[in-house]
Amino acid sequence: MRVRTRRAVPEPADQIANRKRRGSRGGRPLGFDRQAYRHRNTVERCINRLKPWCGIAMRTNKLAGHYLAALHVAATFLVWARA
């Protein structure tokens, strides 16, 4: 089953102009939610801070509980190191 997600990236100006030029054949405009874009940015920055932790980035812990524990340890260390 395919899950549709909402677009969280603004549409480039050249695509807007091309869609307007094509009229009714240009399709409908893509939805953009500014609040969702802010949340996406926060999540991406958090993931980028966790990437140096190889066990998390490569998912070497196959059990969900172990993976979650590794995430907790990494997040705790990152918060502690930032303070």
C-alpha positions in Angstrom: 0.0 0.0 0.0 1.4 3.3 -1.0 1.3 6.1 1.5 1.2 9.6 0.2 3.1 12.3 2.0 2.6 16.0 1.8 5.3 18.0 0.0 7.5 20.0 2.4 9.8 21.7 -0.1 8.9 24.9 -1.9 8.3 24.8 -5.6 11.1 26.5 -7.7 10.1 29.7 -9.5 10.9 28.3 -13.0 8.5 25.4 -12.4 5.8 27.8 -11.3 6.2 29.8 -14.5 6.2 26.7 -16.7 3.0 25.5 -15.0 1.3 28.8 -15.5 2.5 28.9 -19.2 0.9 25.5 -19.9 -2.4 26.6 -18.4 -4.9 23.8 -17.6 -2.4 21.2 -18.9 0.2 22.4 -16.4 -1.3 20.4 -13.5 -2.3 21.6 -10.1 0.2 23.5 -7.9 2.1 21.5 -5.4 1.1 22.0 -1.8 3.6 23.6 0.5 3.3 23.7 4.3 5.7 26.1 5.9 5.3 24.5 9.4 6.0 21.0 8.0 9.1 22.4 6.2 10.4 23.7 9.6 9.9 20.3 11.2 11.6 18.6 8.3 14.6 20.8 8.7 14.8 20.0 12.4 14.6 16.2 11.7 17.3 16.4 9.0 19.7 18.3 11.2 19.2 15.7 14.0 19.9 12.9 11.6 23.0 14.6 10.4 24.3 14.8 13.9 23.7 11.1 14.4 25.5 10.0 11.2 29.0 9.9 12.8 27.6 7.1 15.1 28.3 4.2 12.7 26.2 1.7 14.5 23.2 3.9 14.1 23.9 5.0 10.6 24.4 1.5 9.3 21.8 -0.1 11.5 24.1 -2.8 12.8 21.8 -3.5 15.7 19.1 -5.7 14.2 16.8 -5.8 17.2 14.5 -2.8 17.5 15.2 -2.6 21.3 18.9 -2.5 20.8 18.7 0.1 18.0 16.4 2.3 20.2 18.9 2.0 23.1 21.7 3.0 20.9 19.7 6.0 19.7 19.1 7.0 23.3 22.8 6.7 24.2 23.8 8.8 21.2 21.2 11.5 21.8 22.1 11.7 25.4 25.8 12.1 24.6 25.1 14.7 21.9 22.9 16.8 24.3 25.6 16.4 27.0 28.4 17.4 24.7 26.5 20.4 23.5 25.9 21.8 27.0 
